Amino acid sequence: ACASVLAAAMGRVIRSQRKGAGSVFVSKTHYRKGAAKLRTLDYAERNGYIKGVVTDIIHDPGRGAPLAKVTFRHPLRYKHQQELFVCAEGTYTGQFIYAGQKAQLVIGNVLPLAKCPEGTVVCNVESKAGDRGTLARASGDFCIVVSHNPDTGKTRLKLPSGKKKIVPSTCRATVGQTAGGGRTEKPMLRAGASYHKYRVKRNEWPKVRGVAMNPVEHPFGGGNHQHIGHASTVKRSAVPGQKAGLIAARRTGQIKGSNKLKDD
């Protein structure tokens, strides 16, 4: 009862609060083809290599990059293992893919970062050894191997965002960049194109701006002109319903100039 009285006094439950509950805002996963991951790290990959063949290249709804169905022979039993890999640019059906620390540095192959020379372009990179790929998986994305430190067993990567990240050199990666690059270069042109793009992802389009709402629906709503009327930054400890805009921003505004890092 107390909550309902507060809600009546404060205003409506805003969109960001409703998203937290899930409900109609959950992802549309029913038609997706499966989790795209590298092989489970095993003896064959740790000590030698294993050969697979790309049997099919498929579209995964809600994902910009194509997926490759790769068939490996089971290392222990008389059967096949089907894996779903994120395609590297240039992958084709019938291609042999070699995975393991003794695999060659060829586009599409999977090998540990320790075996990739500095400057190698890689995608679908593990951030922890054996996690089966978490970095640079979106269409056209890639990481660049910046440097190796053999003493600590770590490798420095340049991520698609431009940030540098240090990961263990035992982490595996696919050689090359993720397929489907340049997807964002083409303009959407029609509302219908956006509708179908987001329909298979989740309920997040169209997105009404806060300033276009009424005061009851958003902290930025109301007023005779569409303006926020107060700072758009909001503290980390703000209560749900108030927490809209730039949350706990260290700085705001356009970033100008280049930040010279000592280790670049």
Buried (B, 14 or more C-beta within 10 A) or exposed (E): EEEEEEEEEEBBBBBBBEBEEEEEEEEBEEEBEEEBBBBEBBEBBEEEBBEBBBBEBEEBEBBBBBBBBBBBBEEEEEEEBEBBBBBBBEBEEEBEBBBBBEBEEBBBBBBBBBBBEEEBBBBBBBBEBBBBBBBBBBBBBBBBBBEBEEEEEBBBBBBBEEEBBEBBBBBBBBBBBBBBBEEEEEEEEEEEEEEEEBEBEBEEEEEEEBBEBEEEBBBBBBEEEEEBEEEBEBEEEBEEBBBBBEEEBEEEEEEEEEEEEEEE
